[in-house]
Amino acid sequence: KGKCPEDGWDESTIELFLHELAIMDSNNFLGNCGVGEREGRVVSGLVARRHYRLIHGIGRSGDISAVQPKAAGSSLLNKLTNSVVLDVIKLAGVQTVTSCFVVPLATGMSLTLCFLTLRHKRPKAKYIIWPRIDQKSCFKSMITAGFEPVVIENILEGDELRTDLKAVEAKIKALGAENILCVHSTTSCFAPRVPDRLEELAVICANYDIPHIVNNAYGVQSSKCMHLIQQGARVGRIDAFVQSLDKNFMVPVGGAIIAGFNESFIQDISKMYPGRASASPSLDVLITLLSLGTSGYKKLLKERKEMFSYLSSELKKLADNHNERLLDTPHNPISLAMSLKNLDETYDAAVTQLGSMLFTRQVSGARVVPCGSVQTVNNYTFKGFMSHANDYPCAYLNAASAIGIKKQDVDVFLKRLDKCLKTFRKEAKQEKSINEISDANAATEEHED
C-alpha cells in the first residue's frame, strides 16, 4: 500500500525485506555479465554488507525519481521510501501534501535545488525575500543558487522576534514582483526567533503571484510547525517545504525531504537533480520508519512534546535561582532561551566563556549568544549575528527539546549549567570583595596623606 506500517517490524524482518530487494538488482544476479562503466561492482565485502548490496543508487542520469531497469530492487526501494515518507508527513500534520521525494542532500543544498528549479520558471527574477534567521546554510543556499537575498529584519514583540509583514510587502512593491524569485520563509528556529507568520506570507505570495519556499528544517517533529504549513497552503501559496532527515528521523546526516502541494512542481525539482544519487539516505529512513511504525513515531513525537514542557519548567526554575529569566517565546514549540544579563555584566567574555565551559563538560547543542557580535557571510555583514536581530536586548542561552531527547539529558544539562553559573557568581563575588578592599585601602592612604 506504500504506507508506513502501524506497528514496527523487527530487525530480522527488515533485513529479509532488504535482501529480497537487493537480489532484484542485476549486480547481484548469478551469472551477470556487466560491460558498462557502472555495474554495481564493490571490491569490499564490508562496504557491500553495509549497503545491503543495494549498490546502484537511485534514479537515472536525467531524473533522480526515474526507474533504473537493471536496478529494480533499488528503484522499488526509492519509490517505497518516498511513499512511506509522504504518509508520515501527512501523519505529522500536513494532510493535503501531494508529493515528496528523498534527496541525498542536506537541507541547505536541497533549498538550492528548489531555487534553481524556479530559475527556469522566472528567468527575470534575481531577488529572494528572506525574513532574517541567523543560520548560515539557509543563507548560503540562496547565494549558491546565484540569487541576491533581500534580508527582512524581524520585529521585536515582547521577547519574541517575529516576521515584519509590512516590510515584506513594501520590498515586493519596491523591487517588482516579476523580479522576485520567491519568498524564503522558516518554521523551525532558535528562540527568541519564532516561526515566520506563514499564513500571512502565503497570502502575500498568492496575491502577488510569487513562489513560496519554506525551510522546515526540523519542523516535522512539531505539530505547530506542520500546522502552519498546512494552514499556509490552505489560505495562500506554498510551493515546496524542505526538511532534514537527520533532525526529524534520527538517521545520519546527508538527506532531506522536498515536499509540496503541486505534484508537477515537485517532479520538476527531482528532474533538476543531475545524475544518479546515493540510496543511503533513502535506505536509512526506510529502515528507521519500518522499525518504528506509525505508532512508534507518534510515541516519539508525544515524548518530545512532554520533554519540551519539562525543560521549560525546569529551566525557568534555574533561571529564577540565578536572577535571570526564561524568555517568553510561546510561539516557538522546540527551542527555549534563558537570559544571561547578569553574566554579561560580569565581564566582557563571560558569555562566550560559559559556552566553552558547557562544551568541555560534554553539553552539546546549547548555544550561548552574546550581544553585538558581527559576522560576514558571503560579503553580507550581519550585526548581532546568531541573535536574528541587530540589537537584541540581552545575551542569552538556547536549549532545544528535539525528537529523541530524554529526561536524563535535560537533568544532566541543568545540573551542569547550574554548576557553571554558580562558578561565575563565586568569581564575581570574589572580584567584588577584592575591589572593595582595594577601594578601602585607597581611601585610607588618601586620608593619611
N, C-alpha and C positions, 0 to 999 in steps of 0.2 A: 504493500500500500504506500510505500515511500514515507511513512510516518515514524517518528521516534516511538519505540515500544513503551508501554506504560511502566512495566517492571523491567529493571535492568537484566542483562544477560550475564552469566558467569564467564570467567576468562576462557575456559576451555571451549565454550560455545562460540565465543567471538573469534578465537583462533581457528576453529574449524571453518567458520564462515569465510575468514580471510584467506585460508588455504584454498578453499573452493574458488574464490575469485582469482587467486594467483594462477591456478592451473588453466584458466581460460586465456592467459596471455601467451603469445607464441614463443617467447623466450623460454618458457617452462614446458613446451611440448617435447615429448620424447621424439628424437629423430629430426628436430627442427634444423633447417639449413638456412642460416641468415647470411646474406651477401650485401647488406646495406651498411651504412655508417652508424646507424643507431639501432642496435638489435637487442638491447637489454642485456648486454654482457657485463657481468660483475665478477671481478677477479677474487674478491674477498668473500668467503663464506659468511663471515661475521656481518659484513655490510648487507649481504643478501638476506640474512635472517632478521636483521634489524628492520628491514623494509618488508618483511613477509614475502619476499621475492616479487613484490609489485614494483618493477624496475622502470617501466616505460613512462611513468609520469602521467599527466592528464592533458587532454586536448591534442590538437594538431598544430602545424606551424602557423596556420591562419586564424585559429579560433580556440581559445582555452576551453570552451564548452563542447567542442566537436568530438564525435566518437572516433577513436582510432581502431581500424579494423583488426590490426594484429595485436591489439591490447584490449580485448573485450572485457576482461576482468577489471582492469584499471579504469576503463571507461564507465563500467557499471558502478564501480566504487565512487567515481566522481558524480554521477547522476544521483545515486542514492544519498550521498553526503549532502548535496545541495537541497534535495527534497526533505531530508530529515532536519537540516538546519532551518529551512523555511518553516517547518512545523513548529520548531522550538521558538522561533521569533514570534509566531502567532500566539503561542502559549504564554510568552513573556509579556504580551500586551498589544502588539501591532497586528490586529486581526485582519486588516484589509491589505496587507503586503501581498503582492502577486508574484514576485520573482526575487531570487537571490543567487549568488554563487560565491563559493570559497575561492579566494585568490591567494597564492603563496607570496604575499607581500604584507608587510606590517601596515598599520593604519595610515601613516604619512604617505607612503608610495601608492596606496590604494586610493587616497584622495586625489593624488596627482593624476592617476589613471582616469578618474571621473572628470577632472578639469580638461584633460587632453581630449576626451571624447566630446565634451561640449564645444571645444575649439572649432570642430567641423560643423557644428550647428549654428555657431555665432562667430563667423570669421572676422567681423569688425571689432569684436569685444577685446579689451585688453585689461580691464579692471575687475577685481574681485572685492566685493564689500565684505568686510570681516570684523564683526564685533570682537574687540581685543580679548585674547586669552593668552597668558604668558606661558606658552608651551612651544618649544622650538619646532617640533616636527610638523605640526599643522600649519605653522607659518611658512616653513621651508617647502611644504608641499605645493604651495602656490607659486613660489619663486622658481622651483624646479620645473614646473609646467610652463614657465615663461610668462607669467602674468604679474601684474602690479597690484599688490594688496593695498586696499584702502582701509586703514585702521580706524575703526569707530570706537572712541573711548567710552567706557562704561559709566553709568550714573551711580552714585552712592546713595542708597536708600537705607537708612539705619546703618547696620553693619554690612549689608549686602551690596555687591556690585552687580547691577542689572543692565539689560540692553537699553541703549538710547535709541528708541524707535524714531523719534523726530529727526535725529542726526542721520539715521539710515536713509529715511525718505528724502531728506534735504540733499544728501550726497547723490542719490539716484537722479534727482531732478537736475542737479548741477552738472553731472557727468553725462547724462543722457542714457536712457535705459538700454539703447542698442549698443552702447559702448561697454556695458557691464556683462561679464561672463556669467556671474551668479552671485548670490549671497551665500556665504560660507559660515554657517552657524554652529553652535556647540551645545551639547547637552551635559555630558559628564565633565566635571571640572573641579579644581581645588577651591574650597571655601577660602575667603568670603565671596568669591565669584560664585554665582549660581547659574543654572541652565538658562540659556537665552529664552526670550519670550517667543517661542517657536510658533504659536498660533498666530500672533500678530505679524511676525516676519513672513509666515506663509501667505497671509492675506495680502501683504505688501507685494510679495513676489507675483502672486496671481494677478493683482491689479496692474502691475507694470510689465507683465509677461517676461519675467526674469527667472531663470532656473534657480533652484534652491538645493544646496548640498549640505547635509548635516553630518558633523563629526560626532558620532555616538560612541566614541572610543570604548568606554567601559559602562555604557548605559543599558545593555541588555539585562544586567543584573538588578536594575532599578525599575520597579513598576511605574514610578513617577516619570522617569526619562522616556520610557516606552509610551506612556500615555500622552506625553507632549508630542511625540512623533505622530501617533495615531490621530490626535486632535488637529495637528497642523495639516496633515494630509486631508482631513475631513473638511476643514473650513477654507483651506487655501492650497498652496503648492509646495510639495516636497518631491524633488526628482529622485534623489538617492540618499540613503543614510549608511554610513560606514562604521563598522565595529570590529574591535580586535578579538582574535580567537583566544589569545593567552589570558587577557584580563577577564573575559567573561566565561570561559570554559576550562580554565586551568590546564592548558596544554603549553608546550614550548613556544617561544616567540617565533614569529615568522609567517603568520597568516592573518587574514581578515575576511569579513563577510561584507560584500557590497549588495545592498538590498534596495528595493523600490516598489513603486505602485504602478509603474508602466513597464510591462514586460519587454517591449521592443527597445526601450532605452537601456535597460539592464543588459539586454543581449548586445546592444551596440558597445557597451563598456567592455563586455567579455571579449568581443571581437577586436577591440583595440589592443588587447594584450598581445605582444609579439612573440610568436613561437610557442612551443610546448611549455609545460610548467611542472614543478615538483609536486608529487602527490602527497608528500609528507604531512603538510597541514591538514589536508582532507582526511587522510588516514588517522591522524591523531584525534581530530574532533569526532570522527565517526566512532572510533573505538570508545572514546570518553562517553558519548551520548548513548551508545548501546549498553555500556556498563552501568550508567546511571538510570536510564529510562526517564520518562517524564516525571514519575513520582520522585526519583532521586534528585532531579534538577530542581523541582519545586521545593523540595526539602531544603536544599542549599540556599535558595532564594529567601525562604522563610527565616532560616537561621541567620543569614546576613542582615536582614531587617531587624531581627531581635538584637543582634550584636551592635547594630548602629545605636539603638536606644540605650543599651548598656554602656557603650563607650561614651555616649553623650552625657549621661547622668554622672558617670564616674569622673569624666574629665572636668565637668562643671565643679564637682566637689574639690578636686585637686586645685583647680584654678582659684576657687574661693579661699582655700587654705594658704595660697601664696599671693593673696591680694591681687590676683589677676581675674579675668573673666572669660567665660566661653562666649565667643562672638555669636550673636543671634542671627543665624542663617537658615531659617526654616525652609527655604526653597531649595536647599542643597540636600539631596537624600543619601549621599555617600560620604562626603568629606566634612570635617569639622575644623574649626580654627580656635585657638586659645591665644589671647593677647599676651605679649611679653613686654608690656610697657615699663614695668619696674626694672626688669632685667636690662632693657635697652638704656635705661637711665644710669645703670651701674657704671659701665664704661663702654666705649665705642664698639669693641669687638666681642662683647659678651654674648650677643645673639648668635653670631656665627660660631662662636666657641661652644655654645650649647649644642648646636648641630653636630660638631665634631665629637663632643663627649657622648652623645647618643649613639653615633655611628660606631665609635670604638667600644661601646657597650652592647654591640650587636642589635641595636634598634634600627631596622631598615624601613624605608618608606616615609618616615616622619620628615617633614620639610620645615626648616626654620627660615622665615622671610624677614630680613632686616628692612628698615626704612631707607628709601633713597638710593638703592643700588641701580647702576646704569649698565646696560649691556647692548652691544651692537650685534645684530643678526643680519647677515647678508646686506650690509650697508644701511640697515634701518636701526636707528637708535631708540631704545625703549628706556624711559625713565621709570624708576620704581619697578624694575623687571622682577618677575615672579609674583608680584602682588596684583597684577592685572589692572593697575592704575598708576598714574603719575605720582600721586601723593596720598597713599592710603594712610589713615590717621595713626596707625600703630604697627609695631613689629608684631609678628605672631608665629605660632607653630601649627602645622597641619597634621592631622591624622585621619585616616580613612577606614571605614568599615566596608571592605570589599569581599566578594564572594570567597568562601573558604576560610575566613578569619575565625579563630576560636577564642573562647573566653580566656584561655591561658595567655594568648597573645596580648589581649587587652590588659590583663592583670600585670603581666611582666613589664609591658611598656609603661604603665602608670607608675609602677614601683620604681623603675629606673629613672623615669622623668622626675619623679618626686625627689629622688636622691640627688640628681644633678642640680635641681633648683635650690635644694637646701644647701648644697655646696656653695652656690653663688651667694645666697643670703648670709652664710657664715663669713665668706670672704669680704662681703660688703660691710658687715658689722665690724670686722677686724680693721678694715681700712678706715671706717668712720672713727673708731677708737684711737687709731694712730693719729689721724688728722686732729682730733680733739686734744690729744696730748701735745701735739706739735703746736697747736694754736695756744694752749695754756702756757707752754714753755716760752713761746714767743712773747706772750703778754707779760709774763714775769720778767723776762730780760728787758723789755721795754720800760717797765715800771722801775726796775733797778737802775737803768740808765738815767 
